Structures are given as structure tokens and as C-alpha cells.
């Protein structure tokens, strides 16, 4: 049995069971960590530089690790070259995700 999705402004449950996550990234940080909200998006400081997709890959890996999911469960939908991004956790993995870990960061 999975825990319900927390009522956080950056999480959006979809009809197919997947979950969309709005993120505002700040690349080139000293370490990767969530740091509150920015315009209803989860603000994430990324250690990776915004070069050749490194920041996107680092964001996907961090989110998967934080939620306790495999990297393949997290997909970048929008914002490849933008600081504002939207990611999707697949329906098959969303039920097992540790969503509370994102809420603890705020």
C-alpha cells in the first residue's frame, strides 16, 4: 500500500498514475540539495554545471535517489535548456516513491 501524494504545490498527480514535478534549478552550487520553493516549484541547487545536459542528468539522478527510485523512473519532460523544468515519475514507480522526502526539504 502506498502513501498518498503530499499536498505540495510542485507535485501534480496525473490520471494515468504518474506524477509531474515542477522544478527551478540553480546550477553550479557547492552541493546538490533542495532549497525551498520558487514560484510554486521545488528549488533545487545542483552541483553540476549547465553544460551538455549535465545538470539535467544530475537533477534526474538526484530526484530518483531522493525518492528511492531507479533513474529510469524519472523523465525530463520540459525545460532542457531552461532553469524551469518539469519532470515525470512514471505511474509504475510513483506509488513506491518516498514523496515525504521532498516535503522535508521545505
FENLIN-V801346 format. One record per residue. RES is the residue in three letters. BURIAL is I if it has 16 or more other C-alpha atoms within 10 Angstrom, else O. D_FIRST is the distance of its C-alpha to the first C-alpha in whole Angstrom. Layout:
RES_BURIAL_D_FIRST / RES_BURIAL_D_FIRST
This chain:
UNK_O_0 / UNK_O_4 / UNK_O_7 / UNK_O_9 / UNK_I_12 / UNK_O_15 / UNK_O_18 / UNK_I_20 / UNK_O_24 / UNK_I_23 / UNK_I_20 / UNK_I_20 / UNK_O_17 / UNK_O_18 / UNK_O_18 / UNK_O_18 / UNK_O_14 / UNK_I_16 / UNK_I_17 / UNK_I_21 / UNK_I_22 / UNK_I_25 / UNK_I_27 / UNK_I_31 / UNK_I_32 / UNK_I_35 / UNK_I_36 / UNK_O_38 / UNK_O_37 / UNK_O_37 / UNK_O_34 / UNK_I_30 / UNK_I_28 / UNK_I_27 / UNK_I_29 / UNK_O_28 / UNK_I_29 / UNK_O_32 / UNK_O_32 / UNK_O_28 / UNK_I_27 / UNK_I_26 / UNK_I_29 / UNK_I_29 / UNK_I_32 / UNK_I_32 / UNK_I_35 / UNK_I_35 / UNK_O_38 / UNK_I_38 / UNK_O_40 / UNK_O_39 / UNK_O_36 / UNK_O_35 / UNK_I_33 / UNK_I_31 / UNK_O_30 / UNK_I_30 / UNK_I_28 / UNK_I_25 / UNK_I_25 / UNK_I_25 / UNK_I_22 / UNK_I_20 / UNK_O_21 / UNK_I_20 / UNK_I_16 / UNK_O_16 / UNK_I_16 / UNK_O_19 / UNK_O_22 / UNK_O_22 / UNK_I_19 / UNK_I_21 / UNK_I_24 / UNK_I_27 / UNK_O_28 / UNK_O_30 / UNK_O_33 / UNK_O_34 / UNK_O_37 / UNK_O_36 / UNK_I_35 / UNK_I_32 / UNK_I_30 / UNK_I_27 / UNK_I_24 / UNK_I_21 / UNK_I_18 / UNK_I_17 / UNK_I_14 / UNK_O_13 / UNK_I_13 / UNK_I_12 / UNK_I_8 / UNK_O_9 / UNK_I_11 / UNK_I_12 / UNK_I_14 / UNK_O_15 / UNK_O_18 / UNK_I_20 / UNK_O_20 / UNK_O_21 / UNK_O_24 / UNK_O_25
